[in-house]
Amino acid sequence: MAKGKSIFCAWYCKECNKMNYTSKYIKSAEGNITKKTKFCSKCKKRTEHGKKDIKKSN
């Protein structure tokens, strides 16, 4: 049984604003994670990435 509805989100670089990653999470289980350190292919280094919820069709 599903515990909650999954939401897709996009992770974008805060330095160059390029969307690099997409992921799926359950809002109630993940909490308020709004930033992560990830590798940016445009900046060629690890930078802080912000999260933006997106609508993805199946």
Secondary structure, 3 states (H helix, E strand, C coil): CCCCCEEEEEEEECCCCCEEEEEEEEHHHHCCCCEEEEEECCCCEEEEEEEEEECCCC
